[in-house]
Amino acid sequence: MFTRRKFPKSERLRNEILIASLFKQGKRFYYGGFVFIKLLCDNTFDDNINSGKHSNIQFFVGVRKKDFKHAVKRNKIRRLIKESYRNNKSLLENYPIPDKKILLLGVLYVGKTIPSYQECANNMSSFIKNNILK
């Protein structure tokens, strides 16, 4: 059966408090020019997830301005990473997340050149298979 692969706003990590906790407490994994950060945290202050407005898995993408001065290049890298996440998030469908918990995922690109889509997709799938589903 055909499953729709979308990346709606409900899956985007936009809460500053959650982003700060992801960077402080999250576990980091390095693949090529990518830094993947994951954190399974309590959701005690945000009732929107329980009401269905937000997903139990939230995703964040960052590209350093220090390495890519032009916003066009940073946005291209963000689009590549988001697309690779969108195509590989079907692997996370069976991941058990307890009640009142959310899985925060962050991807930082720290490479010096613009990656290809294949590089993004391979790193994303290997991160999900080796570090989340394990």
SETITOR-452848 format. One record per atom (N, C-alpha, C): residue in one letter; x, y, z. Coordinates in steps of 0.2 Angstrom, whole numbers, plus 5000, padded with zeros to 4 digits. Layout:
REM SETITOR-452848
AXYZ;...
This chain:
REM SETITOR-452848
M500449945000;M500050005000;M500450065000;F500250114997;F500650184996;F500550225003;T501150235006;T501150285012;T501350345010;R501050395012;R501250465011;R501850485015;R502350515012;R502950535015;R502950615016;K502750635021;K502650715022;K503150735028;F503250795028;F503650825033;F503250885036;P502650875040;P502250935042;P502550975047;K502251025049;K502551075054;K502451035061;S502050995062;S501950955068;S502650915070;E503050895065;E503650865066;E504250905066;R504150965065;R504751015065;R504851035073;L505451035075;L505651055081;L505851125081;R505351165084;R505351235084;R505451265091;N505251235096;N505251255103;N505951265106;E506151325108;E506851345110;E507051305116;I506551295120;I506751255126;I506951185125;L506551155120;L506751085118;L507351085114;I507551135110;I508151135106;I508751145110;A508651185116;A509251195120;A509351125124;S508851095126;S508951025130;S509250975125;L509050975119;L509350935114;L510050945113;F510351005113;F511051015113;F511351005119;K511051015125;K511351005131;K511450935133;Q510850895132;Q510850825135;Q510850775130;G510750795123;G510750745118;G511350705117;K511350645114;K511850605112;K512050615105;R512750625104;R512950645097;R513250585094;F513150585087;F513450535083;F513750575077;Y514250555074;Y514650585069;Y514650535063;Y514350555057;Y514450525051;Y514650565046;G515250565043;G515450605038;G515450675040;G515150715036;G515150785038;G514550805042;F514150755045;F513550765048;F513650745056;V513250785060;V513250775067;V512550765069;F512350705071;F511650685072;F511650685080;I511050715082;I510950715090;I510250695091;K510250645096;K509550615098;K509450625105;L508850635107;L508650635114;L507950615115;L507850575120;L507150555122;L507050585128;C506550635128;C506450675134;C505750675136;D505650695142;D504950705145;D504650765142;N503950765141;N503550815139;N503150835144;T503350875149;T502950895155;T502650965154;F502951005149;F502751075149;F502351085143;D502351045138;D501951055131;D501451005131;D500851035131;D500250985131;D499950985124;N500251015119;N500051015112;N500250945109;I500750905111;I500850845109;I500350795111;N500050795117;N499550755119;N498850775116;S498750835114;S498150845110;S498150835103;G498750815100;G498750795093;G499050845089;K499250905091;K499550955087;K500250945085;H500650905089;H501350895088;H501450815088;S501950795084;S502150725083;S502550705089;N502550645090;N503050615096;N503750615094;I503850625087;I504550635085;I504650705082;Q505150735084;Q505250805081;Q505950815078;F506050845073;F506650845069;F506850915068;F507550925069;F507850995068;F508450985063;V508551035059;V509151045054;V509551105055;G510151105056;G510551165056;G511151155052;V511351215049;V511951225045;V512351285047;R512951275048;R513351335051;R513451385046;K513351445048;K513451505044;K514251525043;K514551495048;K515351505047;K515651465041;D515351415039;D515551375034;D515251395027;F514651415027;F514251435021;F513951505022;K514351555019;K514151625020;K513451645017;H513351605011;H512751625007;H512151585009;A511551615010;A510951585013;A510751535008;V510851545001;V510651494996;V510951434997;K511551424999;K511951365000;K511651335006;R511551365011;R511351345018;R510651315017;N510251345013;N509551325012;N509551255008;K509951255003;K510051194999;K510251135003;I510651145007;I510951085012;I510351065016;R509951115019;R509351105023;R508851065019;R508751085013;R508251045009;R508450975008;L509050965006;L509350895005;L509250855011;I509450885017;I509350845023;I508650825025;K508250875024;K507550865026;K507250815021;E507450815015;E507150765010;E507350695012;S508050695014;S508250625016;S507950605022;Y507750645027;Y507350625033;Y506650605031;R506350645026;R505650625024;R505650555021;N506150545017;N506150475014;N506350425018;N506650435023;N506850375028;N506550375034;K506050415036;K505650415042;K505150365043;S505050325037;S504650265037;S504950215042;L505650215042;L505950165047;L505850175054;L505550235056;L505450255063;L504750245065;E504350215060;E503650205062;E503450155067;N503950105068;N503850055073;N504250065079;Y504550125080;Y504950145085;Y504550155091;P504650115097;P504150125103;P504350195107;I503850235107;I504050295112;I503550295117;P503750295124;P503250295129;P502850355129;D502250345133;D501850405134;D502150465138;K501950525136;K502250585139;K503050595138;K503250555132;K503950565130;K503950585123;I504450625121;I504550635114;I505250625112;L505350605105;L506050595103;L506250655099;L506750685101;L507050745097;L507650725093;L507650735087;L508150725082;L508450785079;G509150795079;G509450855076;G509950835072;V510050865066;V510550855061;V510950925060;L511550925061;L511950975060;L512450955054;Y512551005049;Y513050985044;Y513651025045;V514150995046;V514851035048;V515351025042;G515150995037;G515650985031;G515751045028;K516251045023;K516451105020;K516251115013;T515951065010;T515651065003;T514951045004;I514551064998;I513851044998;I513850974997;P513450935001;P513450865000;P512950844994;S512950784992;S512550764987;S511950734990;Y511350724987;Y510750694990;Y510950624992;Q511350584988;Q511450514990;Q511850514997;E512350554998;E512750555004;E512250575010;C511850625009;C511350635014;C510850575016;A510650545011;A510150485012;A510550425015;N511150415013;N511550355016;N511650375023;N511950435025;N512050445032;N511450445036;M510850475033;M510250475037;M510050405039;S510050355034;S509750295035;S510250255039;S510850265039;S511350225043;S511250245050;F511150315051;F511050335058;F510450305061;I509850305057;I509250285060;I509250205061;K509550175057;K509650095058;K510150075064;N510650115064;N511150095069;N511150125076;N510850185076;N510850215083;N510150225086;I509550225082;I508950235085;I508550165085;L508550125080;L508250065080;L508550005084;K509250025086;K509649965089;K509349955096;
